[in-house]
Amino acid sequence: MSLKHWPEQDQPREKLLRQGAHTLSDAELLAIFLRTGVSGKSAIDLARDLLAGFDGLRALLEADQDTFCRYHGLGPAKYVQLQATLEIGKRHLMARLQQGEALTSPELAQQYLITQLRHHPHEVFACLFMNNQHQVLAFESLFRGTIDAASVYPREVVKRALEHNAAAVIFAHNHPSGVAEPSRSDEYITEKLKQALALIDVRVLDHFIIGNGETVSLAERGLM
């Protein structure tokens, strides 16, 4: 049955308008994005099939073009729309951070870093550079490593902090293994960076370790 023949209260778009986007399931949200189904399947049926085929929403959102377009009901146009939607979300988070919400909402900074780093198959070390009001000046992926580790050079971090005239920074890097537990190496490089940046009066506010389903804050763990 087509979605337009569903009772109005059960249609995903009407449900979103009535109750808010947060009340919709992954399949319902995806059905709104798809707009139409395929022969013999409604948009919600197609959405459920896609979620099963990709083993979840995250894998679908992070799929490359070839993998995405391999599924019936998807194609280059849908891939372009999805990438544009994801980028809009990232830019919205950055706009909020640049307006100073990092000061009152550290979880917002964490969420932005997750969107930037979680999908990488290799380790990436990144930094949010901020001013005295904790407004974000810039985000940069500074170092890339193998699947196991990244080489982080304090001198380069200090250089970038000076170029941005930063007063504070938040570090983040992903663990491609999916396990967010910080290693001794993570603690060691954080301390080295703190010492280097202290020489130019730049504060290190936190270092997030981003895993598959969990993110660990070194500051909350008392490891900084």
C-alpha positions as CSV (number, residue, x, y, z in Angstrom):
1,M,0.0,0.0,0.0
2,S,1.3,3.5,-0.9
3,L,1.9,5.8,2.0
4,K,-0.7,8.2,0.7
5,H,-3.3,5.5,1.4
6,W,-2.3,5.1,5.0
7,P,-4.5,6.7,7.7
8,E,-3.3,10.3,7.9
9,Q,-2.2,9.9,11.6
10,D,0.1,7.1,10.6
11,Q,1.9,8.8,7.7
12,P,5.5,9.7,8.7
13,R,5.2,13.3,7.5
14,E,2.0,13.9,9.4
15,K,3.5,12.2,12.5
16,L,6.6,14.4,12.3
17,L,4.5,17.6,12.0
18,R,2.3,16.5,14.9
19,Q,4.8,15.0,17.3
20,G,8.3,16.1,16.2
21,A,11.1,14.4,14.2
22,H,12.5,12.7,17.3
23,T,9.4,10.5,17.6
24,L,10.0,8.8,14.2
25,S,11.7,5.5,13.8
26,D,14.8,5.2,11.5
27,A,12.6,3.6,8.8
28,E,10.0,6.5,9.0
29,L,12.7,9.2,8.7
30,L,14.3,7.3,5.8
31,A,10.9,7.0,4.1
32,I,10.4,10.7,4.2
33,F,13.8,11.1,2.6
34,L,13.0,8.5,-0.1
35,R,9.6,10.1,-0.7
36,T,8.5,7.2,-3.0
37,G,8.9,3.4,-2.9
38,V,9.4,1.0,-5.8
39,S,7.0,-1.4,-7.6
40,G,5.2,-3.4,-4.9
41,K,6.7,-1.6,-2.0
42,S,5.9,1.6,-0.2
43,A,8.6,4.1,0.9
44,I,8.4,2.7,4.4
45,D,8.8,-0.9,3.1
46,L,11.7,0.1,1.0
47,A,13.3,2.0,4.0
48,R,13.0,-1.1,6.2
49,D,14.6,-3.3,3.4
50,L,17.5,-0.8,3.0
51,L,18.1,-0.6,6.8
52,A,18.2,-4.4,6.9
53,G,20.5,-4.5,3.8
54,F,22.9,-1.9,5.2
55,D,22.6,-3.3,8.7
56,G,21.5,0.0,10.1
57,L,21.1,3.7,9.5
58,R,24.8,4.6,10.1
59,A,26.2,2.3,7.5
60,L,23.7,3.6,4.9
61,L,24.6,7.2,5.7
62,E,28.3,6.5,5.5
63,A,28.2,4.3,2.3
64,D,30.2,5.5,-0.7
65,Q,28.4,6.2,-3.9
66,D,29.0,2.8,-5.5
67,T,27.8,0.9,-2.5
68,F,24.8,3.2,-2.0
69,C,23.7,3.0,-5.6
70,R,23.9,-0.7,-5.7
71,Y,20.6,-1.0,-3.9
72,H,17.3,-1.0,-5.8
73,G,15.4,2.2,-5.3
74,L,18.6,4.3,-4.8
75,G,20.7,6.1,-7.4
76,P,23.0,9.0,-8.0
77,A,20.3,11.6,-7.4
78,K,19.4,10.2,-4.0
79,Y,23.1,9.9,-3.1
80,V,23.6,13.6,-3.9
81,Q,20.5,14.6,-1.9
82,L,21.8,12.5,1.1
83,Q,25.3,14.0,1.0
84,A,23.8,17.5,0.8
85,T,21.6,16.7,3.8
86,L,24.5,15.4,5.9
87,E,26.6,18.4,5.0
88,I,23.8,20.8,6.0
89,G,23.6,19.1,9.4
90,K,27.4,19.5,9.9
91,R,27.3,23.2,9.0
92,H,24.4,23.8,11.3
93,L,26.3,22.3,14.2
94,M,29.4,24.4,13.3
95,A,27.2,27.6,13.0
96,R,25.9,27.0,16.6
97,L,29.5,26.4,17.8
98,Q,30.7,29.6,16.2
99,Q,27.9,31.5,18.0
100,G,29.3,30.5,21.3
101,E,27.2,27.5,22.3
102,A,30.4,25.5,23.0
103,L,30.6,27.4,26.2
104,T,27.2,26.3,27.5
105,S,26.8,23.1,25.6
106,P,30.0,20.9,25.6
107,E,27.9,18.0,24.3
108,L,27.3,20.1,21.1
109,A,31.1,20.2,20.4
110,Q,31.3,16.5,21.1
111,Q,28.4,15.8,18.6
112,Y,30.1,17.9,16.0
113,L,33.4,16.1,16.4
114,I,31.6,12.7,16.2
115,T,30.0,13.7,12.8
116,Q,33.4,14.7,11.5
117,L,35.4,11.7,12.7
118,R,33.4,8.6,13.3
119,H,33.2,7.3,9.8
120,H,36.9,7.4,9.0
121,P,38.5,3.9,8.4
122,H,41.8,5.2,9.7
123,E,42.8,7.2,12.8
124,V,42.4,11.0,12.5
125,F,43.5,13.5,15.1
126,A,41.5,16.8,14.9
127,C,41.2,20.0,16.8
128,L,38.5,22.7,17.5
129,F,40.3,26.1,17.9
130,M,38.3,28.6,20.0
131,N,38.5,32.1,21.2
132,N,38.2,33.4,24.8
133,Q,34.4,33.1,24.7
134,H,34.7,29.5,23.5
135,Q,33.3,30.3,20.1
136,V,34.8,28.1,17.5
137,L,37.3,29.7,15.2
138,A,38.1,26.7,13.1
139,F,38.0,22.9,12.9
140,E,41.0,21.1,11.4
141,S,41.9,17.4,10.9
142,L,45.6,17.7,11.7
143,F,47.1,14.2,11.5
144,R,46.1,10.9,9.9
145,G,47.6,7.6,10.8
146,T,47.3,3.9,10.2
147,I,44.4,1.8,11.4
148,D,46.2,1.6,14.8
149,A,47.7,5.0,15.6
150,A,48.4,8.5,14.5
151,S,51.6,10.5,14.9
152,V,50.8,13.8,16.6
153,Y,53.4,16.6,16.6
154,P,52.9,19.3,19.3
155,R,55.0,21.8,17.3
156,E,52.4,21.7,14.5
157,V,49.5,22.0,16.9
158,V,51.1,25.1,18.5
159,K,51.7,26.6,15.0
160,R,48.1,26.2,14.0
161,A,46.9,27.6,17.4
162,L,49.0,30.7,16.9
163,E,47.8,31.1,13.3
164,H,44.1,31.0,14.5
165,N,44.9,33.2,17.5
166,A,43.2,30.6,19.6
167,A,42.7,30.9,23.4
168,A,41.5,27.3,23.9
169,V,41.3,24.0,22.1
170,I,39.4,20.7,22.2
171,F,41.1,17.7,20.7
172,A,39.4,14.6,19.3
173,H,40.5,11.5,17.5
174,N,38.7,8.3,16.4
175,H,39.4,4.7,17.2
176,P,38.6,2.8,14.0
177,S,38.4,-0.4,16.1
178,G,35.2,1.0,17.6
179,V,36.4,0.8,21.2
180,A,36.6,4.3,22.7
181,E,38.6,3.4,25.7
182,P,41.7,5.8,25.9
183,S,45.1,4.2,25.8
184,R,48.2,5.2,27.7
185,S,49.4,6.7,24.4
186,D,46.3,8.9,24.3
187,E,46.9,10.2,27.8
188,Y,50.6,10.8,27.1
189,I,50.1,12.8,23.9
190,T,47.4,14.9,25.6
191,E,49.8,15.8,28.4
192,K,52.5,16.7,25.9
193,L,50.1,18.9,24.0
194,K,48.9,20.6,27.2
195,Q,52.5,21.4,28.2
196,A,53.3,22.8,24.7
197,L,50.2,24.9,24.4
198,A,50.6,26.2,28.0
199,L,53.7,28.0,26.8
200,I,51.6,30.2,24.5
201,D,48.7,30.5,27.0
202,V,46.3,28.2,25.1
203,R,44.1,26.0,27.3
204,V,43.2,22.4,26.5
205,L,39.6,22.0,27.5
206,D,39.1,18.3,26.6
207,H,40.2,15.4,24.4
208,F,37.4,13.2,23.0
209,I,38.0,9.6,22.0
210,I,35.4,8.6,19.4
211,G,34.5,5.0,19.0
212,N,31.7,3.2,17.3
213,G,28.8,3.8,19.7
214,E,30.6,5.6,22.6
215,T,32.7,8.7,23.0
216,V,35.0,9.1,26.0
217,S,36.0,12.5,27.5
218,L,39.4,12.5,29.0
219,A,38.4,15.6,31.1
220,E,35.4,13.7,32.5
221,R,37.6,10.7,33.3
222,G,40.0,13.0,35.2
223,L,42.8,12.1,32.8
224,M,43.9,15.7,32.0
